[in-house]
Amino acid sequence: VVAKGAKFVGSNIGSIQDIKDMLEVASKKNVRPVIQKLPMSKVNEGIQMVRDGTVRYRVVLEN
């Protein structure tokens, strides 16, 4: 995970076992997040998109 620069964000919905089960299913089914990638040079554009509510799901900034 660290080598790929991935980040896990916590949630207090469901038990630890629920999360383990969900991650196992996601792994087996090759589930991938729906994201919009932007280069780091467009960080301000990404922030504005979040503020305007025009981002669908998540914005990921890439170096």
C-alpha positions, 0 to 999 in steps of 0.5 A: 500500500505504501509503495503505491502511495495509497491511503486508508481513511477510517470510518466508524460505520460497521464493526472491525469484522465488517470492514475485514469482510468488505476488504476481502470481497473488494480484493477478490472482486478487484473493486477499484475506487472511482476517482478523478486524477489531477496533476499537482499543478492543478491543486487549486482547480481541484480545491475549487471543484470540491468547494463548488460540489462538482467533484464526483466521488474523490479528487486525487492529486498526482506528482 
